[in-house]
Structures are given as C-alpha cells and as structure tokens.
Amino acid sequence: MERARRKVHLTDRDRELLAFLGEHRLVLADHVQTLLGVSGSAAAARLRGLAAAGYVASRRIFHGQPAAHQITQRGLRAINSELPRPRIDLRCYRHDVDLAWLWLIARSGTFGPLSRVISERSLRSHDARRRDGADPLGVRLGGVGPQGRPRLHYPDLMLVTPKARRIAVELELSSKGVRRREQILAGYGSDAHVDAVLYLVKDAQIARSIQASARRLGISWLVHVQWARSVQPEVGAPATRTTERTGARETAPVAAR
C-alpha cells in the first residue's frame, strides 16, 4: 500500500485542493466542488483519489450529514506546509463548515479586492513559530497564557487588502458573553495592526450586543456588524455576496476603503 502511495503524481489542482484543506479543520465535498469549479462527481472522485493515496482522511461525523475531509500529515508534507494536522472539535462543526464557505466567499472577491485571505489556523501556526520579540498576528488580550506567552485572540479570517489594510473577520454564531466579548473588542481597539473588524452574525440579538459593546468601548468606528443570511453560495457556482444590512455599513466597502 505504501509503495502504491509513493507513485501518486500530484497535479496543480491536487495541490490547490490540499492547500485549501490545510487552511481548515474540515471541508465537505461541496466546498471542493465550489473551490475547483467542477461537478459534484468530479469533486468526490478527486477526494477519493487523494484519500486512497494517504493525503486526505475522510469520515462521516454525524448521521445524515456528508463526510468530512481533512488533510493528513502526508498531505501537509506534500505541499511543504508548516501547519499542524487539523483536529475536529464536534462543538465547532457547524462553525467550521461555515468558515470554509466564508473563506471561499472572501477568495471570490465578495469583500472587495484582497491580496491575502489568512485563516485562523495559519495565524496560530505563524505565532507558534515566531521568535521572542516578534509581533504576533493574534490580538493581544492582556496578561499571559501557557508558557508565559501573551494571551492572544485570533479572528476566523484576516483579510489583507492591496493597500495592506487588515480586516479581521469574526463569524459569530453564538454569544460569547459580555465579559469575553468586550475583552476581545478591547484587544482589537488597542491593536494598531487591525484596521477594521467585521462581525458576521445570524442572530439579531447577537448583532445588537456586539454593537452595544462597541459603543461602550468607544470603538464603533472600528467594528462593523453584518447580518449573514447564509455563508453558503450556490454549490458549483462562484461564491457571491451573502450579507445584508443590519444598520451597519455594507460588507464590501469595509475591505475596499
């Protein structure tokens, strides 16, 4: 089996898919279909081939739900990635599925012209490897955490515009509680490297709570809240705008300014 695996030739599309898998804790076949712009059967066939070669691990997590796919250590080595092997957290399953859609939406240009779309996994991996004294990509929360390192918070995505503006994107599907939420917002408010924070929400109460906290902290100018009807575009079609007004500004101009 191992001998057969070594004979597999990875195409550019395979490497593109493995890089996408590396950025996320898990992806579904529908994500792959949209990423590559192929049919559902072609996406499934490519995933089966990579799984048979040991580059991808696939398993069905919940009954009635599609299989989840993750990059393996072999897959990470194949693309020279320094990211750790992803682990599934069942509590975050829905969030992680939506986050992969959000990455695809950002990549499509929905948030305006971007030079980079950086995932939370990449942000964390960068900071884990940084030398003492180097600025972290995470947002400082004050105090110290494990091993005496500064306590940091990581957005779900960091968008970097062609003019090097950085927009932190938070997919907020549940409330963090006032203390935790305002600790994170205060961190953003004091981080000179973050030019805007975009919260995408599906609950009106969460939207109002974020906006109220931003006002109390005096950073309403920094924080933008958008109602996300859905972060899943039509499968197989290019990802398009999926947000609407909540009394805040439109999503796309936040990144474009």
C-alpha positions as CSV (number, residue, x, y, z in Angstrom):
1,M,0.0,0.0,0.0
2,E,2.8,2.5,0.9
3,R,4.6,1.6,-2.3
4,A,1.5,2.5,-4.3
5,R,1.1,5.7,-2.5
6,R,4.6,6.9,-3.4
7,K,3.7,6.5,-7.1
8,V,0.9,9.0,-7.0
9,H,1.5,12.2,-9.1
10,L,0.0,15.3,-7.6
11,T,-1.4,17.8,-10.2
12,D,-1.6,21.5,-9.7
13,R,-5.3,21.1,-8.9
14,D,-4.5,18.5,-6.3
15,R,-2.0,20.9,-4.6
16,E,-4.6,23.7,-4.7
17,L,-7.1,21.4,-3.0
18,L,-4.5,20.2,-0.4
19,A,-3.6,23.8,0.4
20,F,-7.3,24.6,0.9
21,L,-7.7,21.6,3.1
22,G,-4.7,22.7,5.1
23,E,-6.3,26.1,5.9
24,H,-9.4,24.4,7.5
25,R,-10.2,21.9,10.2
26,L,-12.5,20.2,7.9
27,V,-14.2,20.6,4.5
28,L,-17.1,19.0,2.7
29,A,-17.2,17.8,-0.9
30,D,-19.5,20.8,-1.7
31,H,-16.6,23.1,-0.7
32,V,-14.3,21.3,-3.1
33,Q,-16.8,21.5,-5.9
34,T,-17.0,25.3,-5.5
35,L,-13.3,25.7,-5.0
36,L,-12.4,23.8,-8.2
37,G,-15.5,24.7,-10.2
38,V,-16.2,21.1,-11.1
39,S,-19.1,18.8,-10.9
40,G,-20.1,17.0,-7.7
41,S,-18.9,13.7,-9.1
42,A,-15.5,15.1,-10.1
43,A,-15.0,16.7,-6.7
44,A,-15.8,13.4,-5.0
45,A,-13.5,11.4,-7.3
46,R,-10.6,13.8,-6.6
47,L,-11.1,13.5,-2.8
48,R,-11.3,9.6,-3.1
49,G,-8.1,9.6,-5.1
50,L,-6.2,11.8,-2.5
51,A,-7.7,9.7,0.3
52,A,-6.5,6.4,-1.3
53,A,-3.1,7.9,-1.6
54,G,-3.0,8.9,2.0
55,Y,-3.1,12.7,1.5
56,V,-6.6,13.1,2.9
57,A,-8.6,11.4,5.6
58,S,-12.4,11.2,5.2
59,R,-15.1,10.2,7.7
60,R,-18.8,10.7,8.3
61,I,-19.1,12.5,11.7
62,F,-22.9,12.9,12.0
63,H,-25.6,10.6,10.8
64,G,-27.3,12.0,7.7
65,Q,-24.5,14.5,7.1
66,P,-21.9,14.4,4.3
67,A,-18.5,13.1,5.0
68,A,-15.9,15.5,6.4
69,H,-12.4,15.6,4.8
70,Q,-9.1,16.6,6.4
71,I,-5.6,16.9,5.2
72,T,-3.2,14.3,6.7
73,Q,0.4,14.7,7.8
74,R,1.4,13.2,4.5
75,G,-0.7,15.7,2.7
76,L,0.9,18.6,4.6
77,R,4.3,17.3,3.7
78,A,3.4,17.1,0.1
79,I,2.7,20.8,-0.1
80,N,5.6,21.8,2.2
81,S,3.1,23.2,4.8
82,E,4.2,24.0,8.3
83,L,0.6,23.9,9.6
84,P,-0.2,21.2,12.1
85,R,-2.6,18.4,11.3
86,P,-6.1,19.7,11.9
87,R,-8.3,18.3,14.6
88,I,-12.1,18.2,14.6
89,D,-14.0,19.7,17.5
90,L,-17.6,18.5,17.4
91,R,-18.7,21.6,19.3
92,C,-17.5,23.7,16.4
93,Y,-18.6,21.5,13.5
94,R,-21.2,23.9,12.1
95,H,-18.9,26.9,12.6
96,D,-16.0,25.1,10.8
97,V,-18.3,24.2,7.8
98,D,-19.5,27.8,7.5
99,L,-15.9,29.1,7.9
100,A,-14.8,27.1,4.9
101,W,-17.6,28.7,2.9
102,L,-16.6,32.1,4.2
103,W,-13.0,31.6,3.0
104,L,-14.3,30.7,-0.5
105,I,-16.5,33.8,-0.4
106,A,-13.6,36.1,0.5
107,R,-11.4,34.5,-2.1
108,S,-14.1,35.2,-4.8
109,G,-13.9,39.0,-4.2
110,T,-17.1,39.5,-2.3
111,F,-15.3,41.6,0.3
112,G,-13.5,43.7,-2.3
113,P,-10.0,43.3,-3.8
114,L,-7.7,41.3,-1.5
115,S,-4.1,40.4,-1.6
116,R,-4.4,37.7,1.0
117,V,-7.0,35.7,2.9
118,I,-5.4,34.3,6.1
119,S,-7.2,31.6,8.1
120,E,-7.2,31.3,11.8
121,R,-5.1,28.1,11.5
122,S,-2.4,30.0,9.6
123,L,-2.4,32.9,12.1
124,R,-2.0,30.5,15.0
125,S,0.7,28.5,13.3
126,H,2.7,31.6,12.4
127,D,2.6,32.8,16.1
128,A,3.6,29.4,17.4
129,R,6.7,29.6,15.3
130,R,7.6,33.2,15.9
131,R,10.7,34.2,17.7
132,D,10.6,36.1,21.0
133,G,10.2,39.8,20.4
134,A,8.4,39.4,17.1
135,D,5.0,40.9,16.8
136,P,2.2,38.3,16.9
137,L,-0.5,38.2,14.3
138,G,-3.0,37.4,17.1
139,V,-4.7,40.2,19.0
140,R,-3.3,40.8,22.5
141,L,-5.8,40.4,25.3
142,G,-3.6,41.4,28.2
143,G,-1.9,39.1,30.7
144,V,-0.1,35.9,29.9
145,G,-1.2,32.4,28.9
146,P,0.5,29.0,28.7
147,Q,4.3,29.0,28.9
148,G,4.3,32.7,29.8
149,R,3.3,33.8,26.4
150,P,0.9,36.8,25.9
151,R,-2.8,35.9,25.8
152,L,-3.9,36.2,22.2
153,H,-7.2,36.1,20.3
154,Y,-7.4,35.0,16.6
155,P,-10.2,36.1,14.2
156,D,-11.7,33.5,11.9
157,L,-10.1,35.2,8.9
158,M,-7.7,38.0,8.4
159,L,-8.3,39.9,5.1
160,V,-5.4,41.9,3.7
161,T,-6.1,44.5,1.0
162,P,-3.8,45.5,-1.8
163,K,-3.0,48.6,0.3
164,A,-2.0,46.4,3.3
165,R,-5.1,47.2,5.3
166,R,-6.1,44.3,7.6
167,I,-9.7,43.4,8.3
168,A,-10.4,40.9,11.0
169,V,-13.5,38.7,10.3
170,E,-15.5,37.1,13.0
171,L,-18.2,34.5,12.2
172,E,-20.2,34.9,15.4
173,L,-22.8,32.1,15.5
174,S,-23.2,32.2,19.3
175,S,-22.8,34.7,22.1
176,K,-19.5,34.8,23.9
177,G,-20.9,36.6,27.0
178,V,-20.3,40.3,27.7
179,R,-17.0,40.0,29.6
180,R,-15.4,37.8,26.9
181,R,-16.8,39.8,24.0
182,E,-15.6,43.1,25.4
183,Q,-12.2,41.7,26.3
184,I,-11.8,40.7,22.6
185,L,-13.2,44.0,21.3
186,A,-10.9,46.0,23.6
187,G,-8.0,44.0,22.2
188,Y,-9.0,45.0,18.7
189,G,-9.4,48.6,19.8
190,S,-5.8,48.7,21.0
191,D,-4.2,46.8,18.1
192,A,-2.7,49.3,15.6
193,H,-2.3,46.5,13.1
194,V,-6.1,45.9,12.7
195,D,-7.9,48.5,10.5
196,A,-11.4,47.1,10.8
197,V,-13.3,44.3,12.4
198,L,-16.2,42.7,10.6
199,Y,-18.7,40.5,12.6
200,L,-20.9,38.3,10.5
201,V,-24.0,37.2,12.5
202,K,-27.2,35.2,12.0
203,D,-28.9,36.3,15.2
204,A,-30.3,39.8,15.7
205,Q,-29.7,39.8,19.5
206,I,-26.0,38.9,19.0
207,A,-25.8,41.8,16.5
208,R,-27.2,44.3,18.9
209,S,-25.0,43.0,21.7
210,I,-21.8,43.5,19.6
211,Q,-22.9,47.0,18.6
212,A,-23.7,47.9,22.2
213,S,-20.3,46.7,23.4
214,A,-18.5,48.6,20.7
215,R,-20.3,51.8,21.7
216,R,-19.4,51.3,25.4
217,L,-15.8,50.8,24.4
218,G,-15.8,53.8,22.1
219,I,-14.8,51.8,19.0
220,S,-18.0,51.9,16.9
221,W,-15.8,53.3,14.1
222,L,-13.8,50.1,14.1
223,V,-16.5,47.5,14.4
224,H,-18.9,46.6,11.6
225,V,-21.7,44.1,12.1
226,Q,-23.4,42.4,9.1
227,W,-26.3,40.1,9.1
228,A,-25.4,36.9,7.2
229,R,-28.4,35.2,5.7
230,S,-26.2,32.4,4.7
231,V,-22.5,32.0,4.1
232,Q,-23.0,29.1,1.7
233,P,-23.2,30.1,-2.0
234,E,-24.9,28.0,-4.6
235,V,-22.8,24.9,-4.9
236,G,-20.8,24.8,-8.1
237,A,-21.3,28.5,-8.8
238,P,-18.9,31.3,-8.0
239,A,-19.3,32.5,-4.4
240,T,-21.2,35.8,-4.2
241,R,-22.4,38.3,-1.7
242,T,-24.3,36.6,1.2
243,T,-24.8,39.5,3.6
244,E,-27.4,42.3,4.0
245,R,-27.8,45.4,6.1
246,T,-28.2,45.4,9.8
247,G,-28.0,49.2,10.2
248,A,-24.2,48.9,9.7
249,R,-22.3,49.5,6.5
250,E,-22.2,47.2,3.6
251,T,-19.7,44.4,3.8
252,A,-17.7,45.0,0.6
253,P,-16.8,48.7,1.2
254,V,-15.2,47.8,4.6
255,A,-12.5,45.9,2.8
256,A,-12.3,48.3,-0.2
257,R,-11.7,51.5,1.7
